[in-house]
């Protein structure tokens, strides 16, 4: 009787251990742990010196704006934790000089960068907007359910909040129509110019490069791959790079380290800023001032591991 009882207890103990091991394996398979996210000593690395804007001054200096400036860090980043995110790198733009600058950047900066990054095995993610993303086989609709809501306007947290501000106010209809911006006679021309827009043919996805349509998809993919560092390039610096839900600000809120390639982007400038590209420079500096970083494409290429390291 005693022997039988001991046998039952041992059997139960073995079963319990087996269940605990299975659960632990399941957790490990579904979510990368801290050691996985940090990488291992044997993995290839990216060496960069990201720039940021330092609001502080050195001891003894007067704490005024003119005494603040740029500073650099020195990072050795596990390459498998890094991804390039190409935001809205389209084949056209309705503003002629914006399109001209973008094309020059694609040919002189982005193409060489992609060639070097692909050779080094850097993860490359294309984020061309929801409508354009669905045109590509690299976008997996079953894996990433379609989200029809606007990506630019923050959505209310609950249905009860949908009643305020009123729908008519949001759409500038009814009694609020007088607050709407006037009709633009060139609006139809703009739509015609953008009709059939796609990812620029010289930077289209190759191989197993993924296409995402929104921030939720980008976050899910990064989680699956253990990606922590997002290096941004594309257009436009003062619009989609900042405001898309897969852009720098929203992905920064999710906890990712954000770096922008300052020579692989351009903004939509105004008549006041076009000559000196102040909108572009200002958007980059805004990111550098508030928790984000920048480097150049040449710095990134120089920091990639040599093919001999493989």
Helices and strands as residue ranges (DSSP letters): H 2-30, H 34-38, E 45-48, E 51-54, G 65-67, E 69-72, E 75-78, G 79-81, E 82-87, H 96-105, I 106-110, H 111-120, E 123-127, H 130-133, G 159-163, H 167-171, G 174-179, H 187-194, G 201-203, E 210-211, H 215-225, E 229-235, H 240-243, H 248-253, E 257-266, G 274-276, H 278-289, E 293-295, H 297-303, G 307-309
